[in-house]
Amino acid sequence: MRRQLAAFVVVAVVFGVIAFFFASRFLPSPTCFDNRKNQGELGVDCGGPCGPCELKNPKSLTVFWTRLAHADSGVYDAVALVENPNEVLSSPSLQYEFAFFDATGEIGRRTGSTFIFPQERIYVVEPDITLSREPVRVEFKIISSDWQVGQVVLPILVVENRQYRIRETAGRRQSAVEATIANTSPFDFRRMETSVVVLDKDGNVMGANRVVNENIGAGSTIDVLSLWPSELSGDAATIEVRPRVNVLAPDTVIRPQ
């Protein structure tokens, strides 16, 4: 029995060596695209020597609500409240679309582009949308995103004051939001986008706008004016002013020499 056991062990070792030789010679080497968790990967084809698992499996953006506001005769503002649940993923280019419907079907679309940083909640605003018929419903969706991994140093933009008032020009009453924004970052920025959303006491959107300013110096303040073509309907209770800079876009941040 001892001789038989020894012979069995020898044969098993010989076959094991042969099998290992052929496997290492002819089977494909592990890769980051073989749909298997190997070579020290944290997940299937991600982590370890492969790309981050967060980038392979990004979480979808959360859309809390989408609303439409009447800005003027046949003119509307569309706004969606969106959040990025990913902890380390940013998208410097986020393509989206608003679609508008009346009782008979679709009456228009508007596409646009924005950006979003990790765990950021933003207003996506498309103002001054002209429609031939009065919409009763609006839909919002993300068309594409360009996810990137990495820590983002956000600019420090402080809204020092904001004011909603009615302007009268040549007998025409217009709603306006005026705000002062301070750039307390140590960098200059070539472009700043400010979302302005006016809500009544019940949280209904009265109007929304997007204002673009250029060349914002470090330590400087800038006046932002959001103007609507006519007076918004309702009593303004909350004025949201959110300045943002796409620090991931090329040449947006001017660093000191």
Backbone as JSON, one array per atom type, in Angstrom:
{
  "sequence": "MRRQLAAFVVVAVVFGVIAFFFASRFLPSPTCFDNRKNQGELGVDCGGPCGPCELKNPKSLTVFWTRLAHADSGVYDAVALVENPNEVLSSPSLQYEFAFFDATGEIGRRTGSTFIFPQERIYVVEPDITLSREPVRVEFKIISSDWQVGQVVLPILVVENRQYRIRETAGRRQSAVEATIANTSPFDFRRMETSVVVLDKDGNVMGANRVVNENIGAGSTIDVLSLWPSELSGDAATIEVRPRVNVLAPDTVIRPQ",
  "N": [[0.81, -1.2, 0.0], [1.99, 1.17, 0.77], [3.86, 1.48, -1.26], [2.16, 1.67, -3.45], [0.79, 4.06, -2.78], [2.91, 5.88, -2.83], [3.63, 5.71, -5.49], [1.3, 6.73, -6.66], [1.35, 9.37, -5.73], [3.66, 10.32, -7.01], [2.89, 10.08, -9.72], [0.74, 11.87, -9.69], [2.05, 14.29, -9.14], [3.66, 14.5, -11.41], [1.71, 14.72, -13.46], [0.54, 17.11, -12.55], [2.64, 18.94, -12.9], [2.9, 18.83, -15.68], [0.34, 19.72, -16.45], [0.4, 22.34, -15.41], [2.46, 23.38, -16.96], [1.39, 23.33, -19.59], [-0.87, 24.92, -19.17], [0.21, 27.42, -18.45], [1.53, 27.91, -20.76], [-0.24, 27.91, -22.92], [-2.79, 28.9, -22.16], [-4.56, 32.04, -22.02], [-3.09, 35.02, -20.65], [-3.98, 36.69, -17.56], [-6.07, 39.56, -17.85], [-7.34, 42.96, -17.84], [-9.75, 42.77, -19.02], [-11.01, 40.35, -19.12], [-13.29, 39.53, -17.91], [-13.12, 38.36, -15.4], [-12.31, 38.03, -11.93], [-9.23, 38.45, -11.02], [-5.62, 38.45, -10.74], [-5.14, 40.14, -8.49], [-7.23, 41.97, -8.49], [-9.8, 44.18, -7.25], [-12.44, 44.03, -7.88], [-14.43, 42.59, -10.52], [-12.42, 42.85, -13.2], [-11.52, 45.37, -12.35], [-9.89, 47.71, -10.16], [-6.84, 47.21, -8.22], [-4.35, 46.23, -10.48], [-5.87, 47.2, -12.54], [-8.19, 49.7, -13.79], [-9.9, 52.09, -11.59], [-12.6, 50.8, -9.59], [-14.77, 52.44, -9.16], [-14.87, 54.01, -11.44], [-15.46, 52.14, -13.36], [-17.96, 51.28, -12.64], [-19.98, 53.52, -12.39], [-22.29, 55.42, -10.39], [-25.65, 56.3, -11.17], [-26.82, 59.63, -11.89], [-28.86, 61.46, -9.62], [-32.05, 62.68, -10.12], [-33.95, 64.98, -8.68], [-36.18, 66.68, -9.13], [-37.97, 68.16, -11.9], [-38.82, 71.17, -13.4], [-40.94, 73.75, -14.81], [-41.11, 77.15, -15.71], [-43.04, 80.05, -16.36], [-41.9, 82.64, -18.3], [-42.38, 84.74, -20.12], [-44.59, 85.83, -22.76], [-45.13, 82.97, -24.49], [-42.58, 82.13, -23.78], [-40.34, 80.27, -21.77], [-38.76, 79.02, -18.74], [-36.68, 76.32, -17.94], [-35.8, 74.02, -15.4], [-33.85, 71.73, -13.5], [-33.25, 69.81, -10.59], [-30.39, 68.28, -9.6], [-28.28, 65.62, -8.46], [-25.02, 64.33, -7.8], [-24.2, 61.2, -6.84], [-21.79, 59.9, -6.64], [-18.68, 59.37, -5.01], [-16.05, 59.92, -5.73], [-16.04, 60.63, -8.36], [-16.07, 62.87, -11.07], [-17.61, 64.86, -13.65], [-16.54, 66.66, -16.25], [-17.89, 67.31, -18.51], [-21.15, 67.19, -19.1], [-23.8, 66.09, -20.76], [-27.15, 66.99, -21.5], [-30.79, 66.88, -21.75], [-33.83, 68.63, -22.16], [-37.27, 67.98, -22.56], [-40.4, 68.98, -23.91], [-43.94, 68.99, -23.47], [-47.35, 69.17, -24.58], [-50.92, 68.69, -24.24], [-51.33, 67.11, -26.46], [-48.93, 65.99, -27.25], [-45.34, 65.92, -27.87], [-43.74, 69.11, -27.98], [-41.36, 70.42, -28.21], [-37.73, 70.55, -27.78], [-34.74, 70.93, -25.84], [-31.3, 70.93, -25.71], [-28.26, 70.77, -23.8], [-25.17, 71.54, -22.01], [-23.31, 70.87, -19.08], [-21.48, 70.66, -15.98], [-20.3, 68.57, -13.28], [-19.38, 67.85, -9.91], [-17.91, 65.55, -7.43], [-20.44, 64.25, -5.33], [-22.01, 66.51, -5.53], [-24.74, 68.8, -5.56], [-26.77, 70.3, -7.9], [-28.37, 72.98, -9.76], [-29.7, 72.53, -12.92], [-30.09, 74.57, -15.57], [-32.05, 75.9, -18.16], [-32.78, 78.69, -19.74], [-35.17, 81.02, -21.31], [-36.72, 79.65, -23.34], [-38.43, 79.27, -26.25], [-41.66, 78.38, -27.16], [-44.19, 77.08, -29.31], [-46.67, 76.26, -28.47], [-48.53, 76.04, -25.39], [-46.86, 74.46, -22.78], [-47.53, 71.54, -20.77], [-46.13, 69.74, -19.43], [-42.79, 68.74, -18.53], [-39.79, 67.02, -19.26], [-36.67, 65.62, -18.17], [-33.43, 64.47, -18.97], [-30.24, 62.75, -18.75], [-27.9, 62.71, -21.28], [-25.22, 62.0, -21.9], [-22.1, 61.41, -20.2], [-18.84, 62.26, -18.91], [-16.98, 60.66, -17.09], [-14.53, 61.11, -14.56], [-11.82, 60.21, -12.38], [-10.7, 61.37, -9.24], [-9.51, 63.78, -6.81], [-11.01, 66.94, -6.37], [-10.27, 70.32, -6.25], [-12.27, 72.68, -5.18], [-13.4, 75.93, -6.24], [-13.54, 78.86, -4.15], [-16.23, 80.57, -3.84], [-18.12, 83.18, -2.83], [-21.34, 84.21, -2.1], [-22.19, 87.31, -1.45], [-24.33, 89.08, -1.2], [-27.8, 89.2, -2.16], [-30.59, 90.15, -4.13], [-33.97, 90.51, -4.93], [-35.94, 92.23, -7.22], [-38.26, 94.5, -8.86], [-37.91, 95.9, -11.98], [-38.52, 98.85, -13.88], [-38.74, 99.69, -17.17], [-39.14, 101.84, -19.76], [-41.9, 101.74, -19.36], [-42.28, 99.03, -19.05], [-42.43, 96.28, -16.92], [-40.03, 94.36, -15.29], [-38.69, 91.41, -13.84], [-35.88, 91.07, -11.69], [-32.78, 89.81, -10.47], [-30.22, 90.71, -8.4], [-26.87, 90.26, -7.49], [-23.88, 89.99, -5.5], [-20.76, 88.58, -5.87], [-17.98, 87.1, -4.4], [-14.69, 86.18, -5.18], [-12.83, 84.29, -3.35], [-10.8, 82.55, -3.71], [-7.36, 81.54, -4.35], [-6.87, 81.82, -7.04], [-7.27, 83.01, -10.42], [-10.13, 83.06, -12.55], [-11.29, 82.2, -15.75], [-13.9, 81.94, -16.55], [-17.15, 81.97, -15.17], [-20.12, 80.45, -14.17], [-23.36, 81.23, -13.15], [-26.13, 80.03, -11.53], [-29.44, 81.05, -11.19], [-32.3, 80.89, -9.31], [-35.63, 81.49, -8.66], [-38.0, 81.14, -6.15], [-41.32, 80.63, -4.84], [-43.19, 80.88, -1.69], [-44.15, 78.31, -1.38], [-42.34, 76.72, -2.57], [-42.48, 76.57, -5.31], [-41.2, 77.02, -8.59], [-40.62, 80.18, -9.8], [-39.06, 81.45, -11.7], [-36.07, 80.92, -13.63], [-32.6, 81.23, -14.34], [-29.47, 81.53, -16.12], [-26.35, 82.91, -15.73], [-23.43, 84.14, -17.23], [-20.15, 85.04, -16.47], [-16.98, 86.52, -17.15], [-13.39, 86.32, -16.66], [-12.64, 86.49, -13.73], [-10.99, 87.72, -11.13], [-8.61, 86.64, -8.62], [-9.5, 87.19, -5.26], [-11.25, 89.21, -5.91], [-14.42, 90.95, -6.37], [-17.58, 90.55, -7.99], [-20.35, 91.81, -9.79], [-23.47, 90.34, -10.39], [-26.11, 90.11, -12.63], [-29.32, 89.03, -13.13], [-31.85, 89.0, -15.41], [-35.23, 89.04, -16.35], [-37.58, 88.83, -19.11], [-40.08, 89.86, -18.47], [-42.29, 90.65, -15.7], [-42.14, 88.24, -13.18], [-44.52, 85.74, -12.27], [-46.1, 85.64, -9.17], [-45.13, 85.67, -5.64], [-41.95, 86.29, -4.61], [-40.03, 84.26, -2.5], [-37.75, 82.74, -1.9], [-34.45, 83.1, -2.96], [-32.25, 81.62, -4.93], [-28.85, 81.61, -5.52], [-26.21, 80.43, -7.2], [-22.97, 80.3, -7.81], [-20.56, 78.84, -10.04], [-17.57, 77.19, -11.12], [-15.98, 75.52, -13.71], [-13.5, 73.76, -12.95], [-12.15, 71.69, -14.1], [-12.1, 72.03, -16.78], [-10.11, 72.86, -19.66], [-7.74, 75.5, -19.33], [-9.4, 77.06, -17.72], [-8.8, 77.75, -15.09], [-6.56, 80.11, -13.91], [-3.48, 79.98, -12.82], [-1.3, 81.38, -10.3], [1.87, 82.85, -11.13]],
  "CA": [[0.0, 0.0, 0.0], [2.88, 2.34, 0.79], [4.43, 1.63, -2.6], [1.1, 2.18, -4.33], [0.54, 5.47, -2.44], [4.04, 6.67, -3.31], [3.53, 5.78, -6.95], [0.19, 7.63, -6.97], [1.82, 10.75, -5.49], [4.61, 10.66, -8.07], [2.12, 10.28, -10.95], [-0.03, 13.11, -9.55], [2.97, 15.42, -9.26], [4.08, 14.6, -12.81], [0.59, 15.28, -14.22], [0.37, 18.5, -12.14], [3.67, 19.75, -13.56], [2.56, 18.91, -17.1], [-0.83, 20.59, -16.6], [0.82, 23.72, -15.18], [3.26, 23.8, -18.11], [0.51, 23.62, -20.72], [-1.75, 26.04, -18.84], [0.98, 28.67, -18.53], [2.04, 28.09, -22.12], [-1.27, 28.06, -23.94], [-3.94, 29.68, -21.7], [-4.27, 33.48, -22.06], [-2.72, 35.66, -19.38], [-5.05, 37.53, -17.02], [-6.12, 40.94, -18.31], [-8.4, 43.77, -17.24], [-10.92, 42.68, -19.9], [-11.35, 38.94, -19.28], [-14.52, 39.26, -17.16], [-12.81, 37.51, -14.26], [-11.62, 38.69, -10.83], [-7.93, 37.8, -10.86], [-4.43, 39.31, -10.69], [-5.21, 41.12, -7.42], [-8.3, 42.95, -8.72], [-10.76, 44.34, -6.16], [-13.71, 43.61, -8.46], [-14.22, 41.98, -11.83], [-11.73, 43.73, -14.14], [-11.32, 46.72, -11.83], [-9.09, 47.74, -8.95], [-5.53, 46.58, -8.36], [-3.63, 46.71, -11.67], [-6.82, 47.75, -13.5], [-8.74, 51.0, -13.44], [-10.72, 52.1, -10.37], [-13.93, 50.21, -9.7], [-15.76, 53.52, -9.23], [-14.96, 54.46, -12.82], [-16.08, 51.07, -14.14], [-19.37, 51.14, -12.24], [-20.45, 54.78, -11.81], [-23.69, 55.52, -10.0], [-26.42, 57.24, -11.98], [-27.19, 60.87, -11.24], [-30.2, 61.52, -9.04], [-32.84, 63.85, -10.53], [-34.97, 65.16, -7.66], [-37.37, 67.2, -9.78], [-37.83, 68.97, -13.11], [-39.93, 72.11, -13.4], [-41.03, 74.72, -15.89], [-41.65, 78.43, -15.25], [-43.46, 80.97, -17.42], [-41.08, 83.84, -18.24], [-42.99, 85.77, -20.94], [-45.52, 85.24, -23.7], [-44.5, 81.93, -25.29], [-41.2, 81.93, -23.35], [-40.33, 79.51, -20.53], [-37.5, 78.6, -18.15], [-36.68, 74.94, -17.46], [-34.79, 73.79, -14.38], [-33.86, 70.43, -12.85], [-32.37, 69.69, -9.44], [-29.66, 67.04, -9.87], [-27.2, 65.33, -7.51], [-24.05, 63.3, -8.16], [-23.96, 60.39, -5.64], [-20.46, 59.3, -6.66], [-17.8, 60.01, -4.03], [-14.75, 60.32, -6.31], [-16.18, 60.82, -9.8], [-16.54, 64.15, -11.61], [-17.81, 64.9, -15.09], [-16.37, 68.02, -16.76], [-18.82, 67.52, -19.61], [-22.37, 66.45, -18.83], [-24.77, 66.47, -21.78], [-28.51, 66.73, -21.02], [-31.87, 67.29, -22.65], [-35.19, 68.89, -21.69], [-38.31, 67.76, -23.57], [-41.61, 69.69, -23.49], [-45.14, 68.35, -23.99], [-48.68, 69.66, -24.25], [-51.87, 67.57, -24.11], [-51.32, 66.28, -27.67], [-47.63, 65.35, -27.48], [-44.11, 66.73, -27.72], [-43.78, 70.39, -28.7], [-40.03, 71.01, -28.31], [-36.62, 70.0, -27.01], [-33.58, 71.81, -25.65], [-30.14, 70.22, -25.19], [-27.24, 71.64, -23.23], [-24.02, 70.91, -21.39], [-22.86, 71.44, -17.82], [-20.44, 69.86, -15.32], [-20.69, 68.24, -11.92], [-18.28, 67.33, -9.1], [-18.35, 64.48, -6.54], [-21.47, 64.48, -4.32], [-22.51, 67.88, -5.68], [-26.13, 68.99, -5.95], [-26.77, 71.51, -8.73], [-29.49, 73.32, -10.63], [-29.44, 72.57, -14.37], [-31.03, 75.61, -16.0], [-32.14, 76.33, -19.55], [-33.75, 79.8, -19.79], [-35.56, 81.63, -22.58], [-37.14, 78.63, -24.3], [-39.63, 79.69, -26.98], [-42.5, 77.26, -27.59], [-45.34, 77.53, -30.08], [-47.88, 75.94, -27.7], [-48.29, 76.07, -23.94], [-46.52, 73.12, -22.28], [-48.15, 71.09, -19.52], [-45.21, 68.79, -18.8], [-41.41, 68.79, -18.98], [-38.97, 65.88, -18.86], [-35.24, 65.89, -18.19], [-32.6, 63.26, -18.94], [-28.82, 62.87, -19.05], [-27.58, 62.05, -22.54], [-23.9, 61.4, -21.8], [-21.22, 61.98, -19.18], [-17.41, 61.97, -19.1], [-16.55, 60.49, -15.71], [-13.11, 61.12, -14.24], [-11.53, 59.92, -10.98], [-9.7, 62.24, -8.64], [-9.95, 64.83, -5.92], [-11.21, 68.22, -7.03], [-10.18, 71.49, -5.39], [-13.33, 73.57, -5.64], [-13.18, 77.35, -5.99], [-14.27, 79.44, -3.01], [-17.03, 81.67, -4.36], [-19.02, 83.56, -1.74], [-22.42, 85.13, -2.46], [-22.21, 88.26, -0.34], [-25.7, 89.57, -1.06], [-28.7, 88.94, -3.29], [-31.8, 90.95, -4.01], [-34.98, 90.39, -5.98], [-36.73, 93.45, -7.33], [-38.93, 94.73, -10.13], [-37.42, 97.05, -12.73], [-39.44, 99.43, -14.87], [-38.01, 100.28, -18.29], [-40.06, 102.26, -20.83], [-43.23, 101.27, -19.02], [-42.3, 97.57, -18.98], [-41.97, 95.77, -15.64], [-39.2, 93.17, -15.43], [-38.1, 90.86, -12.62], [-34.41, 91.05, -11.72], [-32.03, 89.4, -9.27], [-28.88, 91.28, -8.36], [-26.05, 89.6, -6.47], [-22.44, 90.27, -5.49], [-20.04, 87.33, -5.61], [-16.55, 87.31, -4.12], [-13.79, 85.06, -5.44], [-11.82, 84.26, -2.29], [-9.79, 81.55, -4.07], [-6.07, 82.14, -4.75], [-6.72, 81.69, -8.48], [-8.14, 83.72, -11.32], [-10.94, 82.17, -13.37], [-11.68, 82.8, -17.03], [-15.35, 81.84, -16.78], [-17.98, 81.57, -14.04], [-21.54, 80.32, -14.46], [-24.18, 81.4, -11.95], [-27.53, 79.64, -11.66], [-30.33, 81.86, -10.37], [-33.62, 80.28, -9.27], [-36.55, 82.22, -7.79], [-39.09, 80.27, -5.71], [-42.29, 81.24, -3.94], [-43.18, 80.32, -0.34], [-44.5, 76.9, -1.46], [-41.27, 76.02, -3.27], [-42.71, 76.55, -6.75], [-40.23, 77.82, -9.34], [-41.19, 81.31, -10.52], [-38.19, 81.75, -12.83], [-34.71, 80.4, -13.52], [-31.72, 81.85, -15.31], [-28.04, 81.2, -16.03], [-25.56, 84.1, -16.08], [-22.02, 83.83, -17.45], [-19.2, 86.13, -16.31], [-15.63, 86.13, -17.55], [-12.22, 86.97, -16.07], [-12.88, 86.78, -12.32], [-9.68, 87.69, -10.5], [-8.5, 86.18, -7.24], [-9.72, 88.23, -4.28], [-12.1, 90.27, -6.44], [-15.86, 90.77, -6.32], [-18.21, 90.8, -9.27], [-21.8, 91.97, -9.72], [-24.19, 89.45, -11.3], [-27.47, 90.56, -12.87], [-30.21, 88.12, -13.83], [-32.99, 89.82, -15.82], [-36.26, 88.34, -17.11], [-38.22, 89.74, -20.07], [-41.25, 90.5, -17.88], [-42.4, 90.39, -14.27], [-42.49, 86.86, -12.87], [-45.81, 85.58, -11.59], [-45.99, 85.13, -7.81], [-44.36, 86.42, -4.64], [-40.66, 85.64, -4.39], [-39.71, 83.98, -1.1], [-36.38, 82.21, -1.82], [-33.62, 83.44, -4.11], [-31.06, 80.76, -5.0], [-27.77, 82.1, -6.38], [-25.14, 79.43, -7.07], [-21.88, 80.46, -8.77], [-19.76, 77.64, -10.21], [-16.48, 77.24, -12.09], [-15.56, 74.19, -14.16], [-12.05, 73.74, -12.77], [-11.6, 70.59, -14.88], [-12.01, 72.43, -18.18], [-8.8, 73.43, -19.99], [-7.49, 76.95, -19.28], [-10.38, 77.81, -16.93], [-8.11, 78.25, -13.91], [-5.3, 80.81, -14.18], [-2.71, 79.83, -11.58], [-0.28, 82.43, -10.16], [3.22, 82.5, -11.58]],
  "C": [[0.86, 1.26, 0.0], [3.46, 2.59, -0.59], [3.38, 2.18, -3.57], [0.81, 3.66, -4.08], [1.66, 6.36, -2.96], [3.99, 6.82, -4.82], [2.42, 6.74, -7.37], [0.61, 9.09, -6.8], [2.74, 11.2, -6.6], [3.86, 10.96, -9.37], [1.35, 11.6, -10.88], [0.86, 14.33, -9.71], [3.38, 15.62, -10.71], [2.96, 15.21, -13.65], [0.34, 16.74, -13.84], [1.37, 19.41, -12.82], [3.34, 19.91, -15.04], [1.38, 19.86, -17.33], [-0.45, 22.05, -16.41], [1.6, 24.25, -16.37], [2.36, 24.19, -19.28], [-0.41, 24.81, -20.43], [-1.01, 27.36, -18.97], [1.44, 28.97, -19.94], [0.93, 28.49, -23.09], [-2.5, 28.86, -23.48], [-3.61, 31.16, -21.72], [-3.95, 34.02, -20.68], [-3.88, 36.51, -18.88], [-4.94, 38.96, -17.54], [-7.22, 41.67, -17.55], [-9.68, 43.73, -18.07], [-11.38, 41.23, -20.07], [-12.6, 38.53, -18.5], [-14.3, 38.29, -16.0], [-12.1, 38.36, -13.2], [-10.34, 37.93, -10.55], [-6.85, 38.87, -10.73], [-4.53, 40.44, -9.66], [-6.25, 42.2, -7.61], [-9.25, 43.0, -7.53], [-12.17, 43.94, -6.59], [-13.41, 42.97, -9.8], [-13.66, 43.03, -12.79], [-11.63, 45.17, -13.65], [-10.58, 46.64, -10.5], [-7.75, 47.04, -9.16], [-4.79, 47.13, -9.57], [-4.55, 47.32, -12.72], [-7.31, 49.12, -13.04], [-9.62, 50.94, -12.2], [-12.1, 51.51, -10.6], [-15.01, 51.28, -9.79], [-15.96, 53.99, -10.67], [-15.64, 53.41, -13.7], [-17.57, 50.97, -13.87], [-19.88, 52.43, -11.62], [-21.93, 54.71, -11.45], [-24.39, 56.56, -10.88], [-26.73, 58.5, -11.19], [-28.63, 60.79, -10.74], [-30.88, 62.81, -9.5], [-34.0, 63.98, -9.55], [-36.28, 65.67, -8.26], [-36.98, 68.0, -11.02], [-39.06, 69.87, -13.2], [-39.81, 73.13, -14.53], [-41.67, 75.99, -15.35], [-41.96, 79.31, -16.46], [-42.69, 82.28, -17.28], [-41.69, 85.01, -19.01], [-43.96, 85.08, -21.9], [-44.8, 84.24, -24.61], [-43.08, 81.6, -24.91], [-41.21, 81.28, -21.96], [-38.89, 79.26, -20.06], [-37.66, 77.18, -17.64], [-35.54, 74.76, -16.47], [-34.97, 72.4, -13.78], [-32.88, 70.45, -11.69], [-31.73, 68.3, -9.48], [-28.54, 66.88, -8.85], [-26.32, 64.2, -8.04], [-23.75, 62.46, -6.91], [-22.57, 59.78, -5.58], [-19.5, 60.09, -5.77], [-16.5, 60.52, -4.64], [-14.84, 60.62, -7.8], [-16.72, 62.21, -10.12], [-16.79, 63.98, -13.1], [-17.65, 66.34, -15.57], [-17.27, 68.34, -17.93], [-20.01, 66.6, -19.41], [-23.44, 66.94, -19.82], [-26.19, 66.08, -21.32], [-29.53, 67.21, -22.04], [-33.15, 67.52, -21.86], [-36.15, 68.62, -22.86], [-39.63, 68.31, -23.03], [-42.84, 69.1, -24.21], [-46.38, 69.18, -23.65], [-49.62, 68.46, -24.23], [-51.82, 66.64, -25.31], [-49.99, 65.58, -27.93], [-46.48, 66.31, -27.33], [-44.19, 67.99, -28.57], [-42.4, 71.04, -28.8], [-39.02, 70.3, -27.45], [-35.54, 71.06, -26.88], [-32.45, 70.98, -25.04], [-29.12, 71.23, -24.67], [-26.13, 70.84, -22.59], [-23.69, 71.63, -20.09], [-21.76, 70.55, -17.25], [-20.89, 69.59, -13.9], [-19.52, 67.57, -11.21], [-18.8, 66.27, -8.13], [-19.33, 64.96, -5.47], [-22.0, 65.91, -4.35], [-23.97, 67.86, -6.11], [-26.24, 70.33, -6.67], [-28.14, 71.73, -9.36], [-28.99, 73.27, -12.08], [-30.52, 73.46, -14.98], [-30.91, 75.84, -17.5], [-33.2, 77.43, -19.63], [-34.15, 80.15, -21.21], [-35.87, 80.6, -23.66], [-38.44, 79.08, -24.95], [-40.37, 78.46, -27.5], [-43.75, 77.79, -28.27], [-46.66, 77.26, -29.38], [-47.52, 75.87, -26.22], [-48.01, 74.66, -23.42], [-47.26, 72.81, -20.97], [-47.22, 70.14, -18.76], [-43.82, 68.96, -19.38], [-40.67, 67.57, -18.44], [-37.5, 66.23, -19.01], [-34.49, 64.56, -18.18], [-31.14, 63.61, -19.26], [-28.54, 62.08, -20.31], [-26.23, 61.33, -22.44], [-23.11, 62.11, -20.71], [-19.79, 61.54, -19.47], [-16.78, 61.83, -17.71], [-15.04, 60.43, -15.59], [-12.94, 60.89, -12.74], [-10.51, 60.93, -10.47], [-10.32, 63.27, -7.72], [-10.0, 66.15, -6.67], [-11.12, 69.34, -5.99], [-11.18, 72.52, -5.91], [-12.99, 75.02, -5.37], [-14.02, 77.84, -4.82], [-14.95, 80.7, -3.52], [-18.12, 81.97, -3.36], [-20.05, 84.55, -2.27], [-22.62, 86.08, -1.29], [-23.59, 88.88, -0.15], [-26.48, 89.21, -2.31], [-29.99, 89.71, -3.06], [-32.7, 90.72, -5.21], [-35.78, 91.68, -6.03], [-37.34, 93.55, -8.72], [-38.38, 96.01, -10.75], [-38.51, 97.55, -13.68], [-38.6, 100.15, -15.92], [-38.99, 100.55, -19.42], [-41.45, 101.7, -20.61], [-43.37, 99.76, -18.92], [-41.72, 97.12, -17.65], [-41.24, 94.44, -15.86], [-38.69, 92.73, -14.07], [-36.59, 90.79, -12.79], [-33.88, 90.53, -10.39], [-30.63, 89.96, -9.41], [-28.11, 90.64, -7.22], [-24.61, 90.04, -6.61], [-21.73, 89.0, -5.06], [-18.56, 87.64, -5.46], [-15.77, 86.03, -4.43], [-12.67, 85.1, -4.4], [-10.78, 83.17, -2.52], [-8.48, 82.25, -4.43], [-5.83, 82.09, -6.25], [-7.67, 82.64, -9.2], [-8.91, 82.69, -12.15], [-11.37, 82.9, -14.63], [-13.2, 82.86, -17.2], [-16.05, 81.34, -15.52], [-19.43, 81.54, -14.48], [-22.33, 80.41, -13.16], [-25.62, 81.01, -12.27], [-28.35, 80.47, -10.69], [-31.73, 81.25, -10.46], [-34.46, 81.04, -8.24], [-37.73, 81.31, -7.46], [-40.05, 81.03, -4.82], [-42.28, 80.51, -2.6], [-43.52, 78.82, -0.32], [-43.44, 76.08, -2.19], [-41.49, 75.89, -4.77], [-41.71, 77.47, -7.45], [-40.96, 78.92, -10.1], [-40.37, 81.64, -11.77], [-36.81, 81.19, -12.57], [-33.86, 81.01, -14.63], [-30.29, 81.35, -15.1], [-27.25, 82.38, -16.56], [-24.09, 83.7, -16.17], [-21.19, 85.1, -17.3], [-17.8, 85.63, -16.64], [-14.59, 86.94, -16.8], [-12.51, 87.45, -14.64], [-11.56, 86.62, -11.58], [-9.73, 87.19, -9.07], [-8.66, 87.36, -6.28], [-10.63, 89.35, -4.74], [-13.57, 89.94, -6.19], [-16.45, 91.15, -7.66], [-19.71, 90.89, -9.07], [-22.44, 91.1, -10.8], [-25.62, 89.95, -11.4], [-28.21, 89.5, -13.68], [-31.5, 88.88, -14.12], [-33.94, 88.98, -16.66], [-36.98, 89.32, -18.03], [-39.46, 90.43, -19.54], [-41.28, 90.17, -16.39], [-42.86, 88.95, -14.04], [-43.78, 86.81, -12.07], [-45.6, 84.96, -10.22], [-45.18, 86.04, -6.92], [-43.08, 85.67, -4.32], [-40.39, 85.48, -2.9], [-38.27, 83.5, -0.93], [-35.66, 82.54, -3.11], [-32.35, 82.59, -4.04], [-30.07, 81.35, -5.99], [-26.57, 81.18, -6.17], [-24.08, 79.64, -8.16], [-21.03, 79.2, -8.83], [-18.71, 77.88, -11.28], [-16.09, 75.82, -12.44], [-14.04, 74.11, -14.11], [-11.39, 72.61, -13.54], [-11.49, 70.93, -16.37], [-10.66, 73.07, -18.47], [-8.79, 74.96, -19.92], [-8.54, 77.74, -18.51], [-9.73, 78.46, -15.73], [-6.8, 78.87, -14.31], [-4.5, 80.8, -12.89], [-1.62, 80.91, -11.52], [1.08, 81.94, -10.59], [4.15, 82.25, -10.38]]
}
